[in-house]
């Protein structure tokens, strides 16, 4: 599980996405925190039931994505909000593929 200060909650004020980037397994919505740069970067993982029908499949993808993002959150600039929205190809992807794509996406942002 992600540390509480890096999880996106319903009470967090989120502005409209600055950019939406498409990757083979997910789309990444990037926005800034309304509270400014003083807050930690936050991450949310969404797996729509329209894309992956079974709860087991959705939970597997969420667990894999959270494991990868947990390691990479310290490298993010402060005040960013990232929302990963996975598609149906993520169900058959290996952990290494998910890890590589998320790592590449986060390094792209950090530059």
C-alpha positions as CSV (number, residue, x, y, z in Angstrom):
1,X,0.0,0.0,0.0
2,X,1.1,3.5,-0.7
3,X,2.0,5.8,2.2
4,X,-1.1,7.8,3.3
5,X,0.5,11.2,2.4
6,X,1.0,10.0,-1.2
7,X,-2.4,8.6,-1.8
8,X,-5.0,10.7,-3.6
9,X,-8.2,11.0,-1.6
10,X,-11.6,12.5,-2.4
11,X,-10.9,15.5,-0.2
12,X,-7.8,16.5,-2.2
13,X,-8.5,19.5,-4.4
14,X,-7.5,18.6,-7.9
15,X,-7.3,21.0,-10.8
16,X,-8.2,19.9,-14.3
17,X,-5.5,17.7,-15.9
18,X,-2.6,19.6,-17.3
19,X,-1.8,16.8,-19.7
20,X,-3.0,13.4,-20.6
21,X,-0.4,11.0,-22.0
22,X,-1.3,7.7,-23.6
23,X,0.9,4.6,-23.2
24,X,0.2,1.0,-24.4
25,X,-1.2,-0.2,-21.0
26,X,-2.6,3.0,-19.5
27,X,-3.3,6.7,-19.9
28,X,-1.6,9.1,-17.4
29,X,-3.4,12.2,-16.3
30,X,-1.1,14.8,-14.8
31,X,-2.3,17.8,-12.8
32,X,-1.1,20.1,-10.1
33,X,-2.2,20.2,-6.5
34,X,-4.4,23.2,-5.7
35,X,-2.5,23.5,-2.4
36,X,0.7,24.3,-4.3
37,X,4.2,23.0,-4.2
38,X,4.2,22.5,-0.4
39,X,2.3,19.3,-0.7
40,X,3.6,15.8,-1.5
41,X,3.1,14.3,-5.0
42,X,0.1,12.0,-5.0
43,X,-0.8,9.0,-7.0
44,X,-4.0,7.2,-7.9
45,X,-4.5,4.0,-9.8
46,X,-7.8,3.3,-11.6
47,X,-8.8,0.1,-13.4
48,X,-12.3,0.5,-14.8
49,X,-14.6,-2.5,-14.7
50,X,-15.5,-1.9,-18.3
51,X,-11.9,-2.7,-19.2
52,X,-11.2,-5.6,-16.9
53,X,-14.3,-7.5,-15.9
54,X,-13.2,-9.5,-12.8
55,X,-12.3,-8.0,-9.5
56,X,-9.3,-10.4,-9.3
57,X,-7.9,-9.0,-12.5
58,X,-8.5,-5.4,-11.4
59,X,-6.9,-5.9,-8.0
60,X,-3.8,-7.6,-9.6
61,X,-3.2,-4.7,-11.9
62,X,-3.7,-2.2,-9.0
63,X,-1.3,-4.1,-6.7
64,X,1.4,-4.2,-9.4
65,X,1.1,-0.5,-10.3
66,X,1.2,0.5,-6.6
67,X,4.3,-1.5,-6.0
68,X,6.1,0.2,-8.8
69,X,4.9,3.7,-8.0
70,X,5.8,3.3,-4.3
71,X,9.5,3.1,-5.2
72,X,9.4,6.0,-7.7
73,X,7.4,8.6,-5.7
74,X,10.5,10.2,-4.1
75,X,11.8,11.1,-7.5
76,X,8.7,13.1,-8.4
77,X,8.6,16.9,-8.2
78,X,6.4,18.1,-5.3
79,X,2.8,19.1,-5.9
80,X,2.1,16.7,-8.8
81,X,-1.0,14.5,-9.0
82,X,-0.7,11.5,-11.2
83,X,-3.7,9.3,-12.1
84,X,-3.0,6.0,-13.9
85,X,-6.0,4.7,-15.8
86,X,-5.3,1.2,-17.1
87,X,-6.9,-0.5,-20.1
88,X,-7.7,-4.1,-20.8
89,X,-4.2,-5.0,-22.2
90,X,-2.9,-4.5,-18.6
91,X,-4.5,-7.8,-17.5
92,X,-2.3,-9.9,-19.7
93,X,0.8,-7.8,-19.2
94,X,3.7,-9.1,-17.0
95,X,4.9,-7.2,-14.0
96,X,8.1,-6.3,-15.7
97,X,6.2,-4.7,-18.6
98,X,4.1,-2.7,-16.2
99,X,7.2,-1.7,-14.2
100,X,9.1,-0.6,-17.3
101,X,6.2,1.5,-18.7
102,X,5.5,3.3,-15.4
103,X,9.2,3.9,-14.8
104,X,9.6,5.4,-18.2
105,X,6.5,7.6,-17.7
106,X,7.6,8.9,-14.4
107,X,11.2,9.6,-15.6
108,X,9.7,11.5,-18.5
109,X,7.8,13.7,-16.1
110,X,10.8,14.2,-13.7
111,X,13.0,15.6,-16.5
